């Protein structure tokens, strides 16, 4: 009767779905009122239920008279569902990330354009690059890039993956995906001139050349962390007297061109000017300084940037390059032009440079202040080169450059230190013969030398600058390039505390930036050494006037 009652309950009960084997129930005897099981029976029931994968009813044990429901374990079907949902979610997330990454790195994307706009307001970023990346900039396109309109002068550059960047200043440029191929707007030729290579200074000179090139590399599109859209080639014009430096320069990625002076001293027609050129006190490098004029002959490039060896790039100059390439009829935005009227420029631009106000007497007209010879950007132009060489050969210089107008009037530009050299020549050439073709740049942003804005009599060097702008107070995160003139050369390890509080503070930041670039270059070559935290020289100057050269 107990068995029949169980079968009846099994068929009609809505509360429990019993499915235990009947053999176990028969062991309970005829007492169908029995509700408690022994532990041995419970163990046997559990074992059988696991074997046959059945759902179990609640069980009351001898030790616990209260019914305790036991939740059923998840079935295999549920686990499969959970795994399938997880895979779907993962696939959707991966697809979204891939689309988002492509949008961020697209040159035409809105997000990338906004990042570029913000990046132009922040400081440049360094990134360690390996030897293969360093060599790629010098080995790619060994033949010179043919000159053509900028719309057709494009170079595809594959950028290799690098590690996280070390910064040249406090703020960062937005990173870009390093495993992408970007198209250069144009390839810019960067040049430096080498007029001498003395043995006692050779190693430090090569160090300076390596740091200069690496700073250009880091601010170009060769560095995946840079927002620049311009590629570069690095050249050195080497005078025969400096031939010993030619091979070391090639080894660090320079394209060396051996060049003699464009005008020999014997060709100068004016005896006084010829004597002035031969005088070492008249300016740097005598007639060899005119090696820089060969910048105008590099017609296989649309733009040429000439820099002195004691120069350092901190940020990309894409906004300046863009202004050169825009249509002559288009109004060009040049926010860092020196004068407000030039910041919306309409017309063709042939050159950009800064002026060397501290080398001139206060109160002179702007056009009569010489170009600062350590930095200028020009369009290569054979006619301009020929005209400049003719001026040097003619030698119309007498304490300043002069010329005669068609009416017979004499126009003269006053002299200053370096006036007989390229500084005075370029200023005179564009000021008198080709006015309206050159943009003077703000020297606090470009070619910053941490110079004093006032003469000893407190007069401002700049003639029409009412505020007498002091470049020593400019944040280094806003500066595009620096020139080690007043601050002295980083590889001489000067005692910066002797420069005074204002100049010394700025010079320390300049020197720290130079040593940081050197350290980054050494890391890329695997020769960087440890240094103490807080050392602005990164261990390269263990004490004043003691420099530790690179081991390349």
C-alpha positions in Angstrom: 0.0 0.0 0.0 2.9 2.3 0.7 4.2 1.7 -2.8 0.8 2.4 -4.4 0.4 5.6 -2.4 3.9 6.8 -3.6 3.0 6.0 -7.2 -0.2 7.9 -6.8 1.7 10.9 -5.4 4.3 10.6 -8.1 1.6 11.0 -10.7 -0.6 13.7 -9.0 1.6 15.8 -6.7 2.3 19.3 -8.0 4.7 20.2 -5.2 7.4 17.6 -5.7 8.7 15.7 -8.8 9.9 12.6 -7.2 12.1 10.4 -9.4 14.0 8.2 -6.9 14.5 4.5 -7.8 11.7 2.3 -6.4 14.3 -0.1 -4.9 15.3 2.5 -2.4 11.7 3.1 -1.4 11.1 -0.6 -0.9 13.8 -0.6 1.8 11.6 1.7 3.9 9.2 -1.2 4.6 5.4 -1.0 4.7 5.4 2.0 6.9 4.4 4.6 4.4 4.3 7.3 7.2 8.0 7.1 7.6 9.4 10.6 7.0 13.0 10.4 8.4 15.8 8.6 6.6 19.1 7.4 8.0 22.4 9.0 7.0 23.3 5.9 5.0 20.1 6.2 2.9 20.7 9.9 2.4 24.2 9.2 1.1 22.9 6.5 -1.2 20.2 8.8 -2.5 22.7 11.6 -3.2 25.0 9.3 -5.0 22.3 7.9 -7.2 20.9 11.4 -7.9 24.3 12.6 -9.1 24.7 9.6 -11.3 21.2 9.9 -12.9 21.2 13.7 -12.9 17.7 14.0 -11.2 16.2 16.9 -9.3 16.0 16.1 -5.6 13.2 17.0 -3.2 13.8 18.6 0.2 15.1 16.1 2.8 14.8 16.2 6.5 17.6 14.5 8.4 17.5 13.0 11.9 19.6 15.8 13.3 17.5 18.6 11.8 13.8 18.3 11.8 13.3 21.5 9.7 13.0 21.1 5.9 16.0 22.8 4.2 15.7 23.3 0.5 18.9 22.6 -1.5 19.2 24.6 -4.7 19.9 22.6 -7.8 23.3 23.1 -9.4 23.4 24.9 -12.7 22.9 22.6 -15.6 25.3 22.2 -18.5 22.9 24.1 -20.7 23.0 27.2 -18.6 26.8 27.2 -18.6 26.8 27.1 -22.3 24.5 30.1 -22.5 26.6 32.1 -20.1 29.8 31.3 -22.1 28.0 32.2 -25.4 26.9 35.6 -24.0 30.4 36.3 -22.8 31.9 35.6 -26.2 29.3 37.9 -27.9 30.0 40.8 -25.5 33.8 40.3 -26.0 33.4 40.4 -29.8 31.3 43.6 -29.6 33.8 45.3 -27.4 36.8 44.4 -29.6 34.9 45.7 -32.7 34.1 48.9 -31.0 37.7 49.4 -29.9 39.0 48.7 -33.4 36.6 51.3 -34.9 37.4 53.9 -32.3 41.2 53.4 -32.7 40.9 53.9 -36.5 38.9 57.0 -36.0 41.4 58.4 -33.6 44.3 57.8 -36.0 42.6 58.9 -39.1 44.2 62.2 -40.4 40.7 63.4 -41.5 38.9 62.5 -38.3 37.3 65.2 -36.1 38.8 63.7 -33.0 42.3 63.7 -34.5 41.9 67.3 -35.7 40.9 68.4 -32.2 43.8 66.5 -30.7 46.2 68.3 -33.1 44.7 71.7 -32.2 45.2 71.0 -28.5 48.7 69.6 -29.1 49.8 72.8 -30.8 49.2 74.5 -27.5 51.2 72.1 -25.5 54.9 71.1 -25.4 56.7 68.6 -27.5 57.0 65.0 -26.5 60.0 62.8 -26.7 59.9 59.1 -27.4 62.8 56.7 -27.3 63.4 55.3 -30.7 65.7 52.4 -31.7 68.6 52.5 -34.0 66.5 51.3 -36.9 64.2 54.4 -36.6 67.2 56.7 -36.3 68.7 55.3 -39.5 65.4 55.3 -41.4 65.3 59.0 -41.6 68.7 59.1 -43.3 68.4 56.0 -45.4 64.9 56.5 -46.8 64.9 58.1 -50.2 68.7 58.4 -50.5 68.1 60.4 -53.7 66.8 63.8 -53.0 63.1 64.3 -53.2 62.1 66.0 -56.5 60.7 69.4 -55.9 57.1 69.7 -56.8 53.9 71.5 -55.6 53.1 70.5 -52.1 50.0 68.7 -53.2 52.1 66.1 -55.1 55.2 66.1 -52.8 54.1 63.4 -50.5 56.1 60.7 -48.8 54.6 57.6 -47.1 56.4 56.8 -43.9 55.8 53.7 -41.9 56.4 54.4 -38.2 57.6 51.6 -36.0 56.3 50.9 -32.5 58.1 52.6 -29.6 57.8 52.7 -25.9 56.1 55.4 -23.8 57.6 58.9 -24.4 59.9 60.8 -22.1 58.8 64.4 -22.2 60.9 67.4 -23.2 58.8 69.6 -21.0 56.0 69.3 -18.5 52.9 68.7 -20.8 52.4 66.0 -23.3 51.3 65.9 -26.9 48.5 63.4 -27.5 49.8 60.0 -28.5 49.0 58.5 -31.8 48.8 54.8 -32.6 52.4 53.9 -33.5 51.5 51.0 -35.8 50.1 53.1 -38.6 51.3 54.5 -41.9 51.0 58.3 -42.2 51.4 60.4 -45.3 53.7 63.4 -45.1 52.6 66.7 -46.4 56.2 67.3 -47.5 59.8 66.5 -46.6 61.7 69.4 -45.1 65.4 69.7 -45.5 67.2 70.6 -42.2 70.7 71.9 -42.6 73.7 72.9 -40.5 77.0 74.2 -41.6 80.4 73.0 -40.3 83.3 75.3 -40.8 85.9 73.8 -38.5 86.5 70.5 -36.7 89.3 71.0 -34.1 90.5 67.8 -32.5 90.0 69.0 -28.9 86.4 69.8 -29.5 85.5 67.1 -32.0 83.7 64.7 -29.6 81.5 67.3 -28.0 80.8 68.8 -31.5 79.5 65.4 -32.7 77.5 65.0 -29.5 75.9 68.4 -30.3 75.2 67.3 -33.8 73.6 64.1 -32.6 71.3 65.9 -30.2 70.3 68.5 -32.8 69.3 65.8 -35.2 67.5 63.8 -32.6 65.5 66.8 -31.5 64.4 67.3 -35.1 63.6 63.6 -35.4 61.4 63.7 -32.3 59.4 66.7 -33.5 58.9 65.2 -37.0 56.4 62.6 -38.1 59.2 60.1 -37.9 58.3 60.0 -34.2 54.9 58.3 -33.7 54.3 60.4 -30.6 54.6 63.6 -32.6 51.6 65.4 -34.1 53.7 66.7 -37.0 52.7 65.9 -40.6 56.1 66.7 -42.1 59.0 64.4 -42.7 62.6 65.5 -42.7 66.1 64.9 -44.2 69.2 66.0 -42.3 72.1 67.6 -44.1 75.5 69.1 -43.2 77.4 71.5 -45.4 81.0 70.7 -44.5 83.9 73.0 -45.4 87.1 71.3 -46.6 88.8 72.6 -43.4 86.3 70.5 -41.4 86.6 67.3 -43.4 87.6 65.3 -40.3 84.0 65.7 -39.0 82.4 64.4 -42.2 82.5 60.7 -41.5 81.3 61.0 -37.8 78.4 63.0 -39.1 77.5 60.4 -41.6 77.6 57.8 -38.9 74.8 59.6 -36.9 72.6 60.0 -39.9 73.6 63.2 -41.6 73.7 63.6 -45.4 77.1 65.3 -45.8 77.8 67.7 -48.7 81.4 69.0 -48.9 81.1 72.7 -49.9 83.7 75.4 -50.3 82.8 79.1 -49.7 80.4 80.4 -52.3 82.6 83.5 -52.6 86.4 83.3 -52.1 88.0 86.2 -50.4 90.0 87.0 -53.5 86.8 87.6 -55.4 85.5 90.4 -53.1 85.9 93.6 -55.0 85.8 96.0 -52.0 89.2 96.0 -50.2 87.8 97.3 -46.9 85.0 94.7 -46.9 87.5 91.9 -47.9 89.6 92.9 -44.9 86.6 92.9 -42.7 85.6 89.4 -43.7 89.1 88.2 -42.9 88.9 89.7 -39.4 87.9 87.1 -36.8 86.5 89.8 -34.6 84.0 90.9 -37.3 81.8 87.9 -36.7 81.7 84.1 -36.6 83.7 82.1 -39.1 84.7 84.8 -41.6 83.8 84.1 -45.2 83.0 80.4 -44.3 79.9 81.7 -42.7 78.4 82.1 -46.2 78.2 78.3 -46.5 74.7 78.9 -45.1 73.7 80.5 -48.5 73.8 77.1 -50.1 70.4 76.6 -48.4 68.9 78.5 -51.4 70.3 75.9 -53.8 68.5 72.9 -52.4 65.8 73.1 -55.0 64.8 69.5 -54.7 63.0 70.5 -51.5 60.1 72.9 -51.1 61.4 74.3 -47.8 64.8 74.4 -46.1 65.5 75.1 -42.4 69.0 76.1 -41.5 70.1 75.7 -37.9 73.3 76.3 -36.0 74.8 73.2 -34.2 74.0 74.7 -30.8 70.2 74.6 -31.5 67.4 72.5 -30.1 64.0 71.8 -31.4 61.2 71.4 -28.8 58.0 71.4 -30.8 56.9 70.8 -34.4 56.7 73.9 -36.7 53.8 72.6 -38.8 52.0 75.9 -38.6 54.9 77.8 -40.1 55.4 75.2 -42.9 51.6 75.3 -43.6 51.8 79.1 -44.1 54.5 78.6 -46.8 52.4 76.1 -48.7 49.1 77.9 -48.7 48.0 79.8 -51.7 49.6 83.3 -52.2 46.0 84.7 -52.4 45.0 83.1 -49.2 45.2 84.8 -45.8 47.6 82.9 -43.7 47.3 82.7 -39.9 50.8 83.1 -38.3 50.0 83.6 -34.6 53.7 83.7 -33.6 54.7 86.4 -36.0 56.5 89.2 -34.2 54.2 92.0 -35.2 50.4 92.1 -35.1 50.0 93.2 -38.8 51.9 90.1 -39.9 49.8 87.6 -38.0 47.3 87.6 -40.8 49.6 87.5 -43.8 48.4 87.7 -47.4 50.9 87.1 -50.2 53.8 84.9 -50.9 56.3 84.1 -48.2 59.9 83.6 -49.2 61.6 83.4 -45.8 61.0 83.4 -42.0 63.5 84.3 -39.3 64.0 86.1 -36.0 66.0 89.3 -35.5 69.0 89.7 -33.2 67.9 92.8 -31.3 70.5 92.5 -28.5 73.3 92.8 -31.2 71.9 96.2 -32.4 71.7 99.6 -30.9 68.3 100.5 -29.3 66.0 102.7 -31.4 66.9 101.4 -34.8 64.2 100.7 -37.4 63.1 97.1 -37.5 64.3 96.5 -41.0 67.8 97.6 -40.1 68.2 95.0 -37.3 70.0 92.0 -38.5 68.7 88.5 -38.8 69.7 86.1 -36.0 72.0 83.7 -38.0 71.3 80.6 -36.0 67.8 79.9 -37.5 66.0 80.7 -40.7 63.5 79.1 -43.1 63.7 79.8 -46.8 62.2 78.7 -50.1 65.1 77.4 -52.2 65.6 79.8 -55.1 68.6 79.9 -57.4 68.0 83.5 -58.3 68.1 84.5 -54.6 71.3 82.6 -54.2 72.9 84.4 -57.2 71.8 87.8 -56.0 73.2 87.3 -52.5 76.5 86.0 -53.8 76.6 89.1 -56.1 76.2 91.4 -53.1 79.0 89.6 -51.2 81.3 89.7 -54.3 80.5 93.4 -54.9 81.1 94.2 -51.2 79.0 97.4 -50.8 79.8 97.5 -47.1 81.2 100.3 -45.0 80.2 100.0 -41.4 77.0 98.6 -42.8 75.5 97.5 -46.1 74.5 100.2 -48.6 73.0 100.6 -52.0 72.0 103.3 -54.5 68.5 103.8 -55.7 67.7 104.5 -59.4 67.4 108.2 -58.3 71.0 108.1 -57.1 70.0 108.2 -53.4 72.2 106.2 -51.1 70.5 103.7 -48.7 72.5 102.4 -45.8 71.8 99.9 -43.1 73.9 100.6 -39.9 76.4 98.2 -38.7 76.4 95.9 -35.7 78.4 92.8 -34.6 78.0 90.4 -37.4 76.6 92.9 -39.9 79.3 92.0 -42.4 78.3 88.4 -42.2 75.1 86.6 -43.1 73.1 88.3 -40.3 73.5 91.7 -41.9 73.4 90.5 -45.5 70.1 88.7 -45.2 68.5 91.6 -43.3 69.7 94.0 -46.0 68.6 91.8 -48.9 65.0 91.4 -47.8 64.7 94.8 -46.2 65.9 96.8 -49.2 65.5 94.6 -52.3 62.6 92.3 -51.4 60.4 93.9 -48.7 57.1 92.2 -47.9 58.4 88.7 -48.6 59.8 87.8 -45.1 57.9 87.1 -41.9 59.7 88.0 -38.7 58.9 85.5 -36.0 58.5 86.2 -32.3 61.9 85.4 -30.8 60.3 84.3 -27.5 58.7 81.3 -29.3 61.2 80.5 -32.0 65.0 80.7 -31.5 64.7 81.7 -27.9 68.1 82.7 -26.5 67.1 83.8 -23.0 68.4 87.2 -23.9 68.0 90.4 -22.0 65.3 92.7 -23.5 67.0 96.0 -22.3 70.4 97.6 -22.8 72.5 98.7 -19.9 70.8 102.1 -20.1 67.4 100.4 -19.6 66.3 101.2 -23.2 64.5 98.4 -24.9 66.5 96.8 -27.8 63.3 96.3 -29.8 62.4 99.7 -31.3 58.6 99.4 -31.4 57.8 96.9 -28.7 56.0 99.0 -26.0 56.0 96.1 -23.5 59.7 95.3 -24.1 59.0 91.6 -24.1 61.3 89.6 -21.9 61.7 86.1 -23.4 63.3 84.8 -20.1 59.8 84.6 -18.6 58.3 82.5 -21.4 57.2 79.0 -20.3 59.3 76.3 -21.9 56.2 74.4 -22.7 55.3 77.2 -25.1 58.7 77.5 -26.8 59.3 75.8 -30.1 63.1 76.1 -30.3 66.0 77.3 -28.2 69.5 78.6 -29.1 72.4 78.3 -26.7 74.1 81.6 -27.1 73.6 83.6 -23.8 73.1 80.4 -21.9 76.4 78.9 -23.3 76.7 75.4 -24.6 75.3 72.5 -22.6 78.4 70.4 -23.4 80.6 72.9 -21.6 78.7 72.3 -18.4 78.8 76.0 -17.2 77.9 77.0 -13.6 74.4 78.3 -14.2 74.2 79.9 -10.8 76.5 82.6 -12.1 73.9 83.7 -14.6 71.7 85.5 -12.1 68.2 84.3 -10.9 66.2 85.2 -14.0 68.6 84.1 -16.7 69.9 81.2 -14.7 66.5 79.7 -14.2 65.6 79.8 -17.9 69.1 78.6 -18.9 68.8 75.6 -16.5 65.5 74.6 -18.2 67.2 74.9 -21.6 70.1 72.8 -20.5 67.9 70.2 -18.9 66.0 69.9 -22.2 69.2 69.4 -24.2 70.5 66.8 -21.8 67.1 65.0 -21.8 67.2 64.7 -25.6 70.8 63.4 -25.4 69.7 60.8 -22.8 66.8 59.8 -25.0 69.2 59.4 -28.0 71.6 57.3 -25.9 68.7 55.1 -24.8 67.8 54.5 -28.5 71.4 53.4 -29.0 71.5 51.3 -25.8 74.3 53.3 -24.2 72.4 55.4 -21.7 73.8 55.4 -18.2 72.1 55.8 -14.8 71.9 59.2 -13.1 70.8 60.6 -9.8 67.2 61.9 -9.6 67.0 65.7 -9.8 70.2 66.0 -11.9 69.3 68.4 -14.7 72.3 67.2 -16.7 71.3 63.5 -16.5 74.8 62.7 -15.3 76.5 64.3 -18.3 78.0 67.1 -16.1 79.3 65.6 -12.8 80.6 69.0 -11.9 80.9 72.5 -13.4 83.0 72.6 -16.6 83.4 68.8 -16.7 81.5 67.1 -19.5 81.1 63.4 -20.0 81.0 62.7 -23.8 78.8 60.1 -25.4 80.0 56.6 -26.1 78.6 55.8 -29.5 
